[in-house]
């Protein structure tokens, strides 16, 4: 009996197993239909198991291996970290002046106090070192450049002669081994720029680039200016567009620093169909007012004898403007360089004598202060850190008040260009990557230049031009005002 009973129990268990298999193979039919096949399952036991076997591969349980497909989606998220240079490339020292944590740069500035004492500037430019350090602090508080902090060494120089400029060059490059220098040297001190980019092989953002000096450069060199050739060509183009060029009797006078460009300026004028009646370069130093006046006394007679109705000044304009009035020359005055006009007109020039002088340039001080978003970035960087400093609108200054605006707008451009290029150069910051950034950066905007660009063969950024006229009734000593539309001269 025990054996039979055991066999009976085994048979019952097998039958229940087949019923369970038949019900489990049709989940979509619902639980309410499950009891019906329970009584019919013994009638055809073999076909019923076949259905589950065929359905088994379709069972969703193995399919939830779909999560195993999620790794295929991971590449979509993996590239995100590569956008941040730090995880991909460990920052290290890559060049002189560049460590894993810092980029050390030098920033030069004019010794304006000496220029005021000598009568070449009507007022100081405020505390230039304060402005420079505030602009560097702003970069650092925004994360630095590709993760590196910018450290600044400040040095000033007297632009009358190159002695102080050359000493500043050596202090920054040899003694402190900076990666780059911003601002460089202007005026008679310009020759010391080759100390930076030539002898010392250091990057320069600033100075005045000429073909001769560029030939000596062994390091990248760009500036925020425009070459005299481009500026002069823009001046003639805009004058021609306004119907002011043809029929003129033009005498071209270049100061000592601009003498090498005299022939080039004459050639550009001829390209526009005007033959100059006189082309001459003066030989007296800017600082020697007595020698300048003596030279101009004789030169004025030549200008008058040539039947001149328009005097085109190349380079520094102070001597030409003051001596045209002093010697009674009844001529219109045009200038290829706007830097000595506006509020920067020399202290030895009577503002009224400069009335109506026409030049070409980018945005005026008033336009920059009132409408330029790139300048506002720098203005906020300084005033937020130094609320005690009042940087006034350039047209509202009283005579003798510090020209904070002049200092800020100039240094702002240098810092913006350097930050733009050093960022584009990437975490491996070297002369080579900086040069590649110059070649590939293309078009951009900086303070005072809504249209700007750089390239392998274009090392001066400005592409913004409009005709400007000196108005002595604005500001303490006069301002340049637009007399034509702004034009984009991007190549």
C-alpha positions as CSV (number, residue, x, y, z in Angstrom):
1,X,0.0,0.0,0.0
2,X,2.8,2.4,0.8
3,X,4.4,1.9,-2.6
4,X,1.2,2.5,-4.4
5,X,0.4,5.5,-2.3
6,X,3.8,7.0,-3.2
7,X,3.3,6.4,-6.9
8,X,-0.1,8.0,-6.6
9,X,1.4,11.1,-5.0
10,X,4.1,11.4,-7.6
11,X,1.5,11.2,-10.4
12,X,-0.6,13.9,-8.8
13,X,2.5,16.2,-8.5
14,X,3.3,15.7,-12.1
15,X,-0.2,16.6,-13.2
16,X,-0.2,19.7,-11.1
17,X,3.2,20.7,-12.6
18,X,1.8,20.4,-16.1
19,X,-1.3,22.5,-15.2
20,X,1.0,25.2,-13.7
21,X,3.1,25.2,-16.9
22,X,0.0,25.6,-19.1
23,X,-1.2,28.6,-17.1
24,X,2.2,30.3,-16.9
25,X,2.6,30.3,-20.7
26,X,-0.3,32.7,-21.3
27,X,0.1,35.6,-19.0
28,X,-1.8,37.9,-21.3
29,X,-5.1,35.9,-20.9
30,X,-5.5,37.0,-17.2
31,X,-5.9,35.2,-13.9
32,X,-9.7,34.7,-14.3
33,X,-9.3,32.1,-17.0
34,X,-6.7,30.0,-15.2
35,X,-9.1,27.5,-13.6
36,X,-10.7,26.4,-16.8
37,X,-7.7,24.6,-18.3
38,X,-7.1,22.9,-15.0
39,X,-9.8,20.2,-15.7
40,X,-8.9,19.8,-19.4
41,X,-5.2,19.7,-19.1
42,X,-5.1,15.8,-18.5
43,X,-7.0,15.3,-21.8
44,X,-4.1,16.5,-24.0
45,X,-1.0,16.7,-21.8
46,X,1.6,16.9,-24.6
47,X,0.5,19.8,-26.8
48,X,0.0,22.1,-23.8
49,X,3.7,22.0,-22.7
50,X,4.8,22.9,-26.3
51,X,3.2,26.3,-26.1
52,X,5.3,27.3,-23.1
53,X,8.4,26.1,-24.7
54,X,7.8,28.2,-27.8
55,X,6.8,31.2,-25.7
56,X,9.8,30.8,-23.4
57,X,12.2,32.7,-25.6
58,X,9.7,35.6,-25.7
59,X,9.5,35.8,-21.9
60,X,10.4,39.4,-20.9
61,X,12.5,38.3,-17.9
62,X,15.7,37.8,-20.0
63,X,14.9,40.8,-22.1
64,X,15.3,43.2,-19.1
65,X,18.9,42.8,-20.1
66,X,18.0,46.0,-21.9
67,X,19.6,47.8,-19.0
68,X,22.8,46.1,-20.3
69,X,22.3,48.3,-23.3
70,X,22.6,51.4,-21.2
71,X,26.4,51.3,-21.5
72,X,25.8,52.1,-25.2
73,X,24.3,55.4,-24.0
74,X,27.3,56.3,-21.7
75,X,29.5,57.8,-24.5
76,X,26.9,60.5,-24.8
77,X,27.7,61.6,-21.3
78,X,31.4,60.7,-21.2
79,X,32.6,63.6,-23.5
80,X,31.2,66.2,-21.1
81,X,34.3,66.2,-18.8
82,X,36.6,66.8,-21.8
83,X,35.2,70.3,-22.1
84,X,37.0,71.1,-18.9
85,X,40.8,71.2,-19.6
86,X,41.8,70.4,-16.0
87,X,40.7,66.7,-15.9
88,X,42.0,65.9,-19.4
89,X,45.4,67.8,-19.3
90,X,47.2,68.2,-16.0
91,X,48.4,71.7,-15.8
92,X,52.2,72.0,-15.6
93,X,54.9,74.5,-16.2
94,X,54.9,75.0,-20.0
95,X,57.0,78.1,-20.6
96,X,59.0,80.8,-18.9
97,X,56.6,82.6,-16.7
98,X,54.0,79.8,-16.8
99,X,53.6,77.4,-13.9
100,X,50.9,74.9,-13.1
101,X,49.1,77.5,-11.2
102,X,50.1,80.9,-12.6
103,X,50.8,83.1,-15.6
104,X,53.2,85.9,-14.8
105,X,52.9,89.0,-17.0
106,X,54.5,92.4,-17.0
107,X,52.5,95.6,-17.6
108,X,54.2,98.8,-18.4
109,X,52.7,102.3,-18.2
110,X,53.7,105.8,-19.0
111,X,55.1,108.0,-16.3
112,X,52.4,110.6,-16.9
113,X,53.4,112.7,-13.9
114,X,56.7,113.5,-15.7
115,X,54.8,114.3,-18.9
116,X,52.6,116.7,-17.0
117,X,55.6,118.5,-15.5
118,X,57.1,118.8,-19.0
119,X,53.9,120.1,-20.5
120,X,53.1,117.1,-22.8
121,X,50.0,116.1,-20.9
122,X,47.3,118.3,-19.4
123,X,46.7,115.9,-16.5
124,X,47.6,112.6,-15.0
125,X,45.8,109.4,-15.8
126,X,44.9,108.6,-12.2
127,X,46.4,105.6,-10.4
128,X,47.4,103.4,-13.3
129,X,48.7,100.6,-11.1
130,X,45.4,100.4,-9.3
131,X,43.6,100.0,-12.6
132,X,46.0,97.3,-13.8
133,X,45.7,95.2,-10.7
134,X,41.9,95.5,-10.6
135,X,41.7,94.2,-14.2
136,X,44.0,91.2,-13.3
137,X,42.0,90.5,-10.1
138,X,38.8,90.5,-12.3
139,X,40.3,87.8,-14.5
140,X,41.3,85.7,-11.5
141,X,38.0,86.0,-9.8
142,X,36.4,84.6,-13.0
143,X,38.6,81.5,-12.8
144,X,41.8,82.8,-14.3
145,X,42.9,81.7,-17.7
146,X,42.4,78.0,-18.3
147,X,42.7,77.5,-14.6
148,X,45.8,79.6,-14.0
149,X,45.9,82.8,-12.0
150,X,47.3,85.9,-13.6
151,X,50.1,87.5,-11.6
152,X,51.1,91.0,-12.6
153,X,54.4,92.9,-12.3
154,X,53.9,96.7,-13.0
155,X,56.7,98.9,-14.3
156,X,56.6,102.5,-15.5
157,X,58.8,104.5,-17.9
158,X,59.4,108.0,-19.2
159,X,58.6,107.9,-23.0
160,X,61.0,110.8,-23.8
161,X,63.9,108.6,-24.9
162,X,64.5,104.9,-24.7
163,X,66.7,104.7,-21.6
164,X,64.0,104.1,-19.0
165,X,62.0,101.8,-21.3
166,X,65.0,99.6,-22.0
167,X,65.7,99.3,-18.2
168,X,62.0,98.4,-17.7
169,X,62.3,95.8,-20.4
170,X,65.2,94.1,-18.7
171,X,63.7,94.2,-15.2
172,X,60.6,92.4,-16.5
173,X,62.2,89.9,-18.8
174,X,65.6,89.1,-17.3
175,X,65.0,89.7,-13.6
176,X,61.4,88.4,-13.4
177,X,61.1,86.2,-16.5
178,X,57.5,87.2,-17.4
179,X,55.6,85.2,-20.0
180,X,54.3,88.3,-21.8
181,X,54.3,92.1,-21.5
182,X,51.2,94.3,-22.0
183,X,51.2,97.9,-23.2
184,X,54.9,98.1,-24.2
185,X,56.5,101.4,-25.1
186,X,55.2,104.4,-27.0
187,X,56.6,107.7,-28.4
188,X,60.4,108.1,-28.7
189,X,60.7,105.0,-26.4
190,X,59.1,102.8,-29.0
191,X,62.5,101.5,-30.1
192,X,62.7,99.6,-26.8
193,X,59.9,97.3,-28.0
194,X,62.5,95.3,-29.9
195,X,64.2,94.6,-26.5
196,X,61.0,92.7,-25.5
197,X,60.2,90.8,-28.7
198,X,63.7,90.6,-30.1
199,X,66.6,90.4,-27.6
200,X,64.5,89.0,-24.8
201,X,62.1,86.9,-26.9
202,X,59.0,87.8,-24.9
203,X,55.4,88.1,-26.1
204,X,54.2,91.7,-26.4
205,X,50.6,92.9,-26.5
206,X,51.0,96.6,-27.3
207,X,53.6,99.0,-28.6
208,X,53.7,100.2,-32.2
209,X,54.4,97.6,-34.8
210,X,56.5,98.6,-37.9
211,X,57.8,96.3,-40.6
212,X,61.4,97.0,-39.5
213,X,60.8,96.3,-35.8
214,X,58.7,93.2,-36.6
215,X,61.6,91.8,-38.6
216,X,63.6,91.7,-35.4
217,X,60.9,89.9,-33.4
218,X,61.5,86.4,-32.1
219,X,58.3,86.2,-30.1
220,X,54.6,86.8,-30.9
221,X,53.7,90.5,-31.1
222,X,50.2,92.0,-31.5
223,X,48.7,95.3,-30.5
224,X,45.3,97.0,-30.2
225,X,46.1,99.8,-32.6
226,X,46.1,99.9,-36.3
227,X,49.1,100.3,-38.6
228,X,49.7,103.8,-39.9
229,X,49.2,102.5,-43.4
230,X,45.8,101.0,-42.7
231,X,44.7,104.1,-40.7
232,X,45.9,106.5,-43.4
233,X,44.2,104.4,-46.1
234,X,41.0,104.5,-44.1
235,X,41.3,108.3,-43.7
236,X,41.6,108.8,-47.4
237,X,38.8,106.4,-48.3
238,X,36.4,108.0,-45.9
239,X,37.4,111.6,-47.0
240,X,36.9,110.5,-50.6
241,X,33.5,109.0,-49.7
242,X,32.5,112.4,-48.2
243,X,33.7,114.3,-51.3
244,X,36.4,116.0,-49.3
245,X,39.6,114.7,-51.0
246,X,39.7,115.6,-54.7
247,X,41.0,119.0,-55.7
248,X,43.1,119.5,-52.6
249,X,46.6,120.9,-52.5
250,X,48.0,118.7,-49.7
251,X,51.4,119.2,-47.9
252,X,52.5,116.1,-45.9
253,X,54.6,116.7,-42.8
254,X,55.8,113.8,-40.7
255,X,57.5,114.2,-37.3
256,X,60.8,112.6,-36.5
257,X,59.3,109.3,-35.2
258,X,57.0,109.0,-38.3
259,X,59.7,109.9,-40.9
260,X,60.1,106.3,-42.2
261,X,56.3,106.3,-43.1
262,X,56.5,109.5,-45.1
263,X,57.0,107.9,-48.5
264,X,54.3,105.3,-47.8
265,X,51.7,108.0,-46.9
266,X,52.5,109.9,-50.1
267,X,52.0,106.7,-52.1
268,X,48.6,106.1,-50.5
269,X,47.5,109.6,-51.3
270,X,48.5,109.2,-54.9
271,X,46.5,105.9,-55.1
272,X,43.5,108.1,-54.3
273,X,44.3,110.4,-57.2
274,X,45.9,113.3,-55.3
275,X,49.5,114.4,-55.9
276,X,51.0,116.0,-52.7
277,X,52.5,119.5,-53.2
278,X,55.1,118.9,-50.5
279,X,56.5,115.9,-48.6
280,X,58.8,116.6,-45.7
281,X,59.9,115.1,-42.3
282,X,61.0,117.2,-39.4
283,X,64.2,116.4,-37.5
284,X,63.6,118.0,-34.1
285,X,62.8,115.9,-31.0
286,X,59.3,116.1,-29.6
287,X,60.6,117.4,-26.2
288,X,62.7,120.2,-27.8
289,X,60.0,122.9,-28.2
290,X,62.5,125.6,-29.2
291,X,64.1,123.5,-31.9
292,X,60.6,122.5,-33.2
293,X,59.5,126.2,-33.4
294,X,62.6,127.2,-35.2
295,X,62.3,124.4,-37.7
296,X,58.6,125.1,-38.3
297,X,59.2,128.8,-38.9
298,X,61.2,127.9,-42.0
299,X,58.9,125.0,-43.0
300,X,55.8,127.2,-42.8
301,X,57.2,129.4,-45.6
302,X,57.7,126.4,-47.8
303,X,54.1,125.2,-47.1
304,X,52.7,128.6,-47.9
305,X,54.9,128.9,-51.1
306,X,53.6,125.5,-52.3
307,X,50.0,126.9,-52.4
308,X,48.9,124.4,-49.7
309,X,45.3,124.4,-48.6
310,X,45.5,121.2,-46.5
311,X,48.2,120.2,-44.0
312,X,48.4,116.4,-43.5
313,X,50.3,115.6,-40.2
314,X,51.8,112.2,-39.8
315,X,52.8,111.1,-36.3
316,X,52.7,113.6,-33.4
317,X,50.4,116.5,-34.2
318,X,51.3,119.0,-31.4
319,X,54.1,120.8,-33.2
320,X,52.2,121.0,-36.5
321,X,49.0,122.4,-34.9
322,X,50.6,124.9,-32.7
323,X,53.1,126.2,-35.3
324,X,50.4,126.4,-38.1
325,X,48.6,128.9,-35.8
326,X,51.9,130.6,-34.7
327,X,53.0,131.1,-38.3
328,X,49.6,132.2,-39.6
329,X,49.1,129.2,-42.0
330,X,45.5,129.4,-43.3
331,X,45.1,125.6,-44.0
332,X,42.8,122.8,-43.1
333,X,44.6,120.2,-40.9
334,X,44.2,116.5,-41.2
335,X,46.0,113.9,-39.0
336,X,46.8,110.3,-39.7
337,X,47.1,109.5,-35.9
338,X,44.3,110.4,-33.5
339,X,46.3,109.6,-30.3
340,X,47.5,113.2,-29.8
341,X,44.0,114.7,-30.2
342,X,40.8,114.6,-28.1
343,X,41.6,115.0,-24.4
344,X,45.2,114.0,-25.1
345,X,46.1,117.2,-27.0
346,X,49.4,118.5,-25.9
347,X,49.6,121.0,-23.1
348,X,51.6,123.3,-25.4
349,X,48.7,123.4,-27.9
350,X,46.0,126.0,-27.5
351,X,42.7,124.1,-27.8
352,X,41.2,126.7,-30.2
353,X,44.1,126.2,-32.6
354,X,43.1,122.5,-32.9
355,X,39.5,123.4,-33.9
356,X,38.3,121.4,-36.9
357,X,41.4,119.1,-37.2
358,X,40.1,116.0,-38.9
359,X,41.4,112.5,-38.3
360,X,40.1,108.9,-38.4
361,X,39.6,106.5,-35.5
362,X,37.4,104.0,-33.8
363,X,34.9,104.9,-31.1
364,X,35.2,108.3,-29.3
365,X,35.6,108.5,-25.6
366,X,32.0,109.6,-25.2
367,X,30.8,106.7,-27.4
368,X,32.9,104.2,-25.4
369,X,31.8,105.5,-22.0
370,X,28.1,105.7,-23.0
371,X,27.5,102.6,-25.2
372,X,30.4,100.1,-25.2
373,X,29.6,96.9,-23.3
374,X,33.2,95.7,-23.4
375,X,34.4,98.9,-21.7
376,X,31.7,98.6,-19.1
377,X,33.1,95.2,-18.1
378,X,36.4,96.9,-17.3
379,X,34.7,99.9,-15.6
380,X,32.8,97.5,-13.3
381,X,35.9,95.6,-12.6
382,X,37.6,98.7,-11.2
383,X,34.7,100.5,-9.5
384,X,33.4,97.4,-7.8
385,X,36.8,96.9,-6.1
386,X,37.5,100.6,-5.6
387,X,34.2,102.4,-5.0
388,X,36.2,105.4,-3.8
389,X,37.5,106.0,-7.4
390,X,35.3,108.1,-9.6
391,X,36.0,107.4,-13.3
392,X,34.2,110.3,-15.0
393,X,32.8,110.6,-18.5
394,X,35.7,112.0,-20.5
395,X,33.6,115.0,-21.8
396,X,32.7,116.1,-18.2
397,X,36.2,116.6,-16.9
398,X,37.4,119.9,-15.6
399,X,40.8,121.2,-16.6
400,X,43.5,119.3,-14.6
401,X,41.3,116.5,-13.4
402,X,42.9,113.0,-13.7
403,X,42.1,111.2,-16.9
404,X,41.1,107.9,-15.4
405,X,39.1,107.1,-18.4
406,X,42.1,107.3,-20.7
407,X,44.1,104.9,-18.5
408,X,41.2,102.4,-18.1
409,X,40.1,102.2,-21.7
410,X,43.7,101.6,-22.9
411,X,44.7,99.0,-20.3
412,X,41.3,97.4,-20.8
413,X,42.0,96.6,-24.4
414,X,45.4,95.1,-23.6
415,X,44.0,92.8,-21.0
416,X,41.0,91.8,-23.2
417,X,43.3,90.8,-26.1
418,X,45.7,88.9,-23.9
419,X,42.9,87.0,-22.1
420,X,41.3,86.2,-25.4
421,X,44.5,84.8,-27.0
422,X,45.9,83.0,-23.9
423,X,42.5,81.3,-23.4
424,X,42.4,80.2,-27.1
425,X,46.0,78.9,-26.7
426,X,44.7,76.3,-24.3
427,X,46.2,74.8,-21.2
428,X,49.6,74.1,-22.9
429,X,50.5,77.8,-23.0
430,X,53.7,78.4,-25.1
431,X,54.8,80.8,-27.8
432,X,53.7,78.3,-30.4
433,X,50.1,77.9,-29.0
434,X,49.9,81.7,-28.5
435,X,50.9,82.2,-32.2
436,X,48.3,79.6,-33.3
437,X,45.7,81.5,-31.3
438,X,46.6,84.8,-33.1
439,X,46.4,83.1,-36.5
440,X,43.0,81.5,-35.9
441,X,41.1,83.9,-33.5
442,X,39.4,85.7,-36.4
443,X,36.9,88.5,-35.6
444,X,36.0,89.8,-32.1
445,X,35.3,93.0,-30.2
446,X,37.2,94.8,-27.4
447,X,36.7,98.1,-25.6
448,X,36.5,100.9,-28.1
449,X,36.6,98.5,-31.1
450,X,33.3,97.0,-32.1
451,X,35.0,95.6,-35.2
452,X,38.3,93.9,-34.5
453,X,40.3,90.9,-35.8
454,X,43.7,89.3,-35.8
455,X,45.4,86.7,-38.1
456,X,48.7,85.3,-39.1
457,X,49.3,88.4,-41.3
458,X,47.2,90.9,-39.3
459,X,48.8,91.8,-36.0
460,X,46.9,95.0,-35.2
461,X,43.3,94.5,-34.1
462,X,41.4,97.6,-35.0
463,X,38.9,97.4,-37.9
464,X,36.6,100.2,-36.7
465,X,36.8,103.5,-38.5
466,X,34.9,106.8,-38.6
467,X,35.9,110.4,-39.5
468,X,36.5,112.5,-36.3
469,X,36.8,116.2,-35.8
470,X,38.4,118.1,-32.9
471,X,35.9,120.2,-31.0
472,X,37.6,122.5,-28.4
473,X,34.3,123.4,-26.8
474,X,33.9,119.9,-25.3
475,X,35.6,118.8,-22.2
476,X,38.5,120.6,-20.5
477,X,40.7,120.9,-23.6
478,X,38.5,119.5,-26.4
479,X,37.2,116.2,-27.7
480,X,37.0,114.3,-31.0
481,X,33.4,114.1,-32.3
482,X,32.2,111.8,-35.1
483,X,31.4,113.5,-38.5
484,X,30.7,110.3,-40.4
485,X,29.4,106.7,-39.9
486,X,31.3,103.9,-38.3
487,X,32.6,101.5,-40.8
488,X,33.8,97.8,-40.5
489,X,37.1,97.5,-42.3
490,X,37.7,93.8,-41.3
491,X,39.7,92.2,-44.2
